[in-house]
Amino acid sequence: MDIRALSDNYAVSPQIEPHDIPLVKEAGFTTVICNRPDAEVPVELHAIAMRTAIEAAGLRFVENPVSPGAMTLDNVATQRDAMAAADGPVLAYCASGNRSSIVWSLVKAPDMALDEILAATTRAGYDHSGLRAQFEAFASQSD
């Protein structure tokens, strides 16, 4: 597993599999957000299968599929709500962790300095400097 922390209570990862769930729990995560649409993965990794395995381990599961290049305001709201409702650290996954880090950035944009957001995603291996204008626009619309 390749877990990359963006903050003390939020990390991203490429696709996880059912055999990874004990490690996710052991790492202290209490909520897992799936940002990957079912159309991208085999049936055994569809959200319903992952929900069943994750909830069986005593963790909370949130399905919030983000299609590449087609993130919506609903995606941002769902991610924000899931993060706010979490009773511990959150792990969000998609194909590479990139979409999960972008949606986190949009959630944080209204309340966190953009340079801090970009520094966090860069430390995690995601260069979102090209998205600065979109993050700024989203933050200004959220005021």
C-alpha positions as CSV (number, residue, x, y, z in Angstrom):
1,M,0.0,0.0,0.0
2,D,1.1,3.5,-0.8
3,I,-0.5,5.8,1.7
4,R,0.5,9.5,1.4
5,A,-0.5,11.9,4.2
6,L,-1.7,15.4,3.2
7,S,-2.5,16.4,6.8
8,D,-2.6,14.8,10.3
9,N,-6.1,13.4,9.6
10,Y,-6.3,12.9,5.8
11,A,-4.3,10.7,3.5
12,V,-4.6,9.4,0.0
13,S,-3.8,6.2,-1.7
14,P,-4.0,4.4,-5.0
15,Q,-6.7,1.7,-5.2
16,I,-6.8,-0.5,-2.1
17,E,-7.9,-4.1,-2.0
18,P,-9.7,-6.1,0.6
19,H,-6.5,-7.6,1.8
20,D,-5.2,-4.1,2.6
21,I,-8.0,-3.3,5.0
22,P,-6.4,-4.7,8.2
23,L,-3.4,-2.5,7.4
24,V,-5.7,0.5,6.9
25,K,-7.3,-0.1,10.3
26,E,-3.9,-0.8,12.0
27,A,-2.7,2.6,10.6
28,G,-5.5,4.2,12.6
29,F,-7.9,5.2,9.8
30,T,-11.5,5.3,10.8
31,T,-13.1,6.4,7.6
32,V,-12.3,5.2,4.0
33,I,-13.6,7.3,1.1
34,C,-13.7,5.7,-2.3
35,N,-13.2,8.3,-5.1
36,R,-13.0,5.7,-7.8
37,P,-15.9,5.0,-10.1
38,D,-16.9,1.3,-10.5
39,A,-16.3,1.5,-14.2
40,E,-12.6,1.7,-13.6
41,V,-12.1,-1.4,-11.6
42,P,-13.0,-5.1,-11.7
43,V,-16.1,-6.3,-10.0
44,E,-14.2,-7.5,-6.9
45,L,-13.1,-3.9,-6.2
46,H,-16.5,-2.2,-6.9
47,A,-17.7,0.1,-4.1
48,I,-20.3,-2.4,-2.8
49,A,-17.6,-5.1,-2.3
50,M,-15.2,-2.6,-0.7
51,R,-18.0,-1.2,1.5
52,T,-18.8,-4.7,2.8
53,A,-15.1,-5.5,3.6
54,I,-14.4,-2.1,5.1
55,E,-17.5,-2.0,7.3
56,A,-16.9,-5.6,8.4
57,A,-13.6,-4.3,9.8
58,G,-15.4,-1.7,11.8
59,L,-14.5,1.2,9.6
60,R,-16.8,3.8,8.0
61,F,-17.1,3.7,4.2
62,V,-18.1,6.6,2.0
63,E,-18.6,6.2,-1.8
64,N,-17.8,9.4,-3.7
65,P,-16.8,8.5,-7.2
66,V,-14.9,11.2,-9.0
67,S,-14.6,10.7,-12.8
68,P,-11.3,11.9,-14.3
69,G,-11.7,15.5,-15.4
70,A,-15.3,15.7,-14.3
71,M,-15.3,16.6,-10.6
72,T,-18.5,18.1,-9.5
73,L,-19.6,20.4,-6.6
74,D,-21.5,17.4,-5.2
75,N,-18.2,15.5,-5.1
76,V,-16.6,18.3,-3.1
77,A,-19.6,18.5,-0.8
78,T,-19.7,14.8,-0.2
79,Q,-16.0,14.7,0.5
80,R,-16.3,17.7,2.9
81,D,-19.2,16.1,4.7
82,A,-17.4,12.7,5.1
83,M,-14.3,14.5,6.4
84,A,-16.3,16.5,8.9
85,A,-18.2,13.4,10.1
86,A,-15.1,11.3,10.6
87,D,-14.2,10.3,14.1
88,G,-10.6,9.8,13.2
89,P,-8.2,9.9,10.3
90,V,-9.5,9.5,6.8
91,L,-8.0,7.5,3.9
92,A,-9.3,8.4,0.4
93,Y,-8.4,6.3,-2.6
94,C,-8.7,6.4,-6.3
95,A,-6.5,5.1,-9.1
96,S,-3.3,6.9,-8.0
97,G,-4.4,9.2,-5.1
98,N,-4.4,12.2,-7.4
99,R,-8.1,12.8,-7.6
100,S,-8.4,12.2,-3.9
101,S,-5.8,14.9,-3.3
102,I,-7.5,17.3,-5.7
103,V,-10.9,17.0,-4.0
104,W,-9.2,17.4,-0.6
105,S,-7.6,20.6,-1.9
106,L,-10.9,21.9,-3.0
107,V,-12.5,21.1,0.4
108,K,-9.6,22.9,2.2
109,A,-9.4,25.9,-0.3
110,P,-11.9,28.1,1.5
111,D,-10.1,27.8,4.9
112,M,-6.5,27.0,4.3
113,A,-3.7,29.0,2.6
114,L,-3.3,27.9,-1.0
115,D,0.5,27.7,-0.7
116,E,0.0,25.3,2.3
117,I,-2.4,23.2,0.2
118,L,0.0,23.0,-2.7
119,A,2.9,22.3,-0.4
120,A,1.0,19.4,1.2
121,T,0.1,17.8,-2.1
122,T,3.6,18.3,-3.5
123,R,5.1,16.6,-0.5
124,A,2.8,13.7,-1.2
125,G,4.0,13.5,-4.8
126,Y,1.2,15.4,-6.6
127,D,2.1,18.6,-8.4
128,H,-1.1,20.6,-8.5
129,S,0.6,23.9,-9.2
130,G,-1.2,24.0,-12.6
131,L,-4.5,23.9,-10.7
132,R,-3.8,27.1,-8.6
133,A,-6.2,29.2,-10.6
134,Q,-9.0,26.7,-10.2
135,F,-8.4,26.3,-6.4
136,E,-8.3,30.1,-6.0
137,A,-11.6,30.5,-8.0
138,F,-13.2,27.8,-5.9
139,A,-12.1,29.4,-2.7
140,S,-13.4,32.8,-3.7
141,Q,-16.8,31.3,-4.7
142,S,-17.1,29.6,-1.3
143,D,-16.7,32.8,0.7
